[in-house]
């Protein structure tokens, strides 16, 4: 099982949701928001980290849906 999922721009247009290290996209969407929504659903279901990349490919946002090993009191 993948430990992360990424929302990345597709070179041909639109946005893809890919499992970490995967070559092929799990989901292709026309808009970034649609890809983020699909990626969040997949990430929550599988308990993974979700990395949302900007159009230039850099990570712009990160969501954690997995088990956080740190115990932070507060």
VMD Tcl script that draws the C-alpha trace (Angstrom):
set ca {
  {0.00 0.00 0.00}
  {1.20 3.49 -0.83}
  {2.26 5.70 2.06}
  {1.48 8.90 0.18}
  {-0.59 10.33 -2.64}
  {0.25 13.36 -4.74}
  {-1.90 15.84 -6.68}
  {0.33 16.89 -9.59}
  {-0.12 18.87 -12.80}
  {-0.39 16.76 -15.96}
  {1.87 17.87 -18.84}
  {-1.00 17.39 -21.30}
  {-3.36 19.52 -19.17}
  {-5.43 18.95 -16.08}
  {-4.32 17.38 -12.82}
  {-3.50 13.84 -11.70}
  {-3.65 11.99 -8.40}
  {-0.77 9.52 -8.12}
  {0.31 7.12 -5.40}
  {3.83 7.84 -4.16}
  {6.34 6.35 -6.60}
  {3.71 5.39 -9.18}
  {4.12 6.15 -12.87}
  {0.41 6.07 -13.73}
  {-2.29 8.29 -12.29}
  {-5.06 6.87 -10.11}
  {-7.32 9.77 -11.11}
  {-7.19 12.46 -13.82}
  {-9.26 15.64 -13.43}
  {-9.70 18.79 -15.49}
  {-9.35 21.11 -12.49}
  {-6.99 21.17 -9.53}
  {-9.91 21.34 -7.07}
  {-11.51 18.20 -8.52}
  {-8.16 16.39 -8.24}
  {-7.67 17.60 -4.65}
  {-11.17 16.40 -3.69}
  {-10.53 12.97 -5.24}
  {-7.05 12.79 -3.70}
  {-8.40 13.62 -0.23}
  {-11.03 10.89 -0.51}
  {-8.41 8.33 -1.56}
  {-5.96 9.50 1.11}
  {-8.56 9.33 3.89}
  {-9.68 5.89 2.76}
  {-6.12 4.52 2.69}
  {-4.74 6.49 5.65}
  {-1.92 8.16 3.70}
  {-0.25 11.57 3.45}
  {-1.59 13.82 0.68}
  {0.84 16.20 -1.03}
  {-0.75 18.91 -3.16}
  {1.70 20.33 -5.69}
  {1.58 23.76 -7.33}
  {1.55 24.21 -11.09}
  {5.37 24.44 -11.07}
  {5.60 21.02 -9.36}
  {6.63 22.19 -5.90}
  {4.66 20.99 -2.86}
  {2.27 23.75 -1.86}
  {0.16 21.99 0.77}
  {0.17 18.76 2.74}
  {-2.63 16.87 4.50}
  {-2.09 14.00 6.90}
  {-4.71 11.26 6.93}
  {-2.50 8.53 8.32}
  {-1.50 7.58 11.82}
  {0.61 10.36 13.30}
  {3.37 8.72 15.37}
  {3.98 11.84 17.46}
  {1.95 12.34 20.61}
  {1.50 16.05 21.00}
  {-0.27 17.20 24.12}
  {-2.23 20.38 24.04}
}
mol new
graphics top color blue
foreach p $ca { graphics top sphere $p radius 0.5 }
foreach p [lrange $ca 0 end-1] q [lrange $ca 1 end] { graphics top cylinder $p $q radius 0.2 }
display resetview
